[in-house]
Amino acid sequence: MAQDFERARERNVGTSFVSLRIADSDDAIISIRCANVTTSTINVDVVLRDSANSLDYHLIKNCPIVSGGSLELIDGGSKIVMQNTDQLRVKSDTASSLDVFASFVDAIST
């Protein structure tokens, strides 16, 4: 069976968590890139929310990204599994400061 590659993206993320993706099956996150679009350093949080229990698990917390810089959270062939209803959420400590792009494999085999 062919893999179904998907993407999620968000521009100008600020100080409130934004959901990039809510899993509708067993999905695999294969890439998350966060880019600072401001003229100052920002700090970024990326969490995976276990919606069934309303718990956030940090993939990265309060991570600085310099002006014009970016951060790749998953590299070297790593993957993070999301189960049905899990949410990938991001926020910055600065208003309208973060662009985020994530890639997924949708409906992975169990």
N, C-alpha and C positions, 0 to 999 in steps of 0.2 A: 504494500500500500504506500502511495506517495505521501510525503510529509506536507502539511499545510503550514507554511510560514506566514506569520502575521507581524504587524508592527503597531506600536502605539507611540504617540508623540504629543507633547504639550509645550506651548510657548509661554514665556513670561510667568512662570510659576512664582508664587510669593510665599507669604508666611503661614498659609493654611495648607494642610495636606490636600493633595489632588490625587485622585485615583487614575492611574494610567491604564490599568486593566483589571477587570474582575473575571476570574477564570470561570468558564462555563463547562469545564471538563478537566481532565488532568493535562496541564500545559507545562511546557519547559521554557523558562526565560533563558535566552542564549546571549543577550547583550543588553546592557544599560549604559547609555552615555549621557552624562550631565554636563552642560556647558554654561559658564558664567557669561551673561550678556551685558554686564554692567562695567563701570570703570573702577570698581572697588572689589576687594576680596569678599566672597560670601561663604557661608557655612550651610551645608546641605545634609538633610536626613533622607534616607530611603528605607522604607519598611515593607515587610510582607505582613499583611493583616490576616490573621486566622479569623475569618468572619464568624465561624461557628461559636467561637469563644470570646470574640471581641478583644483579641490580644494582638499587639504589634510586636514583631520581631525585627530588630534593626539589621539591615544589610550593611549600612554605614550610618554613623551618627556624628553630627556636628563636624563634618569634614570640610576643611577649607578648600576653595577653588579660587585661584587668583583671577584677576580681571583678564578676560579673553581666553582663559584656560578651560580645559575640560577634564573630566574624570571618567574612565572606563571601569565599571564595577566588575564585570565578568570577563575573564580572559583565559587564554590557554586551553580552550575547549571545555571549560567548566559550564555547568548548567545548574539552575535552581528550579525545582519542581513546585508548581502551584497546583493545589487541588481545587475541586469545584467550590466556588464562592470566595476563594482567597483573593485578596486585593493587593496589587502593587501600588504603593503610594509614595509620593515625594513632596518635599517642601524645602524652602530656603529660609534663611533668617532675614532676608531683604525682599521688599516688595518688587514684583515684576522683574526678577533677576535671573531666572533659571530656565533654560530650554532643555528638554529631556527627550531622548529617543530610545525606545526599547524594542527588541526583536524577540519573537516567541515561535515555538513550534506548538500549534494548536492540536488538541486531542491526541496526545501521545498514547502509545499502547500501554496497557497496564498488565 
